[in-house]
């Protein structure tokens, strides 16, 4: 896919081309860390919005995501994300609940092994708005530390000692604080159908992310642009075994905007959508494009297949590049794999009534 949204794709051509062809002096002054860009939005709910923390039926949820991309260039990036969130079975209201979670992200790319690592904790409050516990308003917060690093042992420069490497303000790694928050709203239409919408704000504290230490003159590009996310979707049952799950994401970060729009078509076997199905096969497609300077740019088609079991979800997605970089990328995008596993404990102290989270 075309790097038309560099502040979300984070390293794209700025890293993959700069690390290969440009001197370290450019790296030291221009390279900044940005956000990992995942394709299948249903398989990374906590990364999408901190308010999605704890939105599942069960007690404990583990999620693992892996993505590889831009391997037709030089040393394309590999991204790994793992998270766990758990219901606390506590809340002010009878059907309210709270949840906590932890998320770890690792990413590496380029000839200098440009790596980004982060670890963060999440907290969310799930407020039931009706007597059944199926109408939910959730608020979530996320806070953690991130680190970016370059492996300078792999650097090759024209001069014996690069002037930027010898500069007293140059550093091969740095650590920063990151704070995010979000809100989500799930509305049941009928017993089998629901809609949801959410919004989140990431990098609220605008941490400084540069390989040059703080100086008197600091460009705005040395700081993480706050990222705003608006997302939503629905689950509409068309018959005893057919369900459509349309969804969208709008992303805005700095001067860049992006839109994802598509749907899953689900073949399932369950009496109610609020229950985990005996089996559930999803086939889906999304179209992604960017908007910048009053111009829409096509980016990629995302094809996805997903299989649900009562205690696990397996998803595989692939980006089909349709951008102007199609010749360089050879129409290849990136494969992405996700596994979600649920655990439900037997707890005698569990509240008789609790929130009923939809299977979205």
Secondary structure, DSSP 8 states (H G I E B T S, - for coil): ---S-HHHHTTHHHHHHHHHHS-HHHHHHH--------S-GGG-HHHH-GGGTT-SSSSEEEEEEEEEE-TTSSS-EEEEEEEEEEE-S--SSTT-EEEEEEEEEEEEETTTTEEEEEEEEEEEEEEE-SSSS-SEEEEEEEEEEEEEE--GGG---SSSS-HHHHSTTB-SEEEEEEEEEEEEEEEESSSS-EEEEEEEEE-TT--B--SB---SS--GGGB---EEEEEEEEEEE-SSSEEEEEEEEEEEETTEEEEEEEEEEEEE--S-TTS--S-EEEEEEEEEEEEETTEEEEEEEEEEEEEEETTEEEEEEEEEE-STTHHHHTTEEEEEEEEEEEE----TTS-SS-------
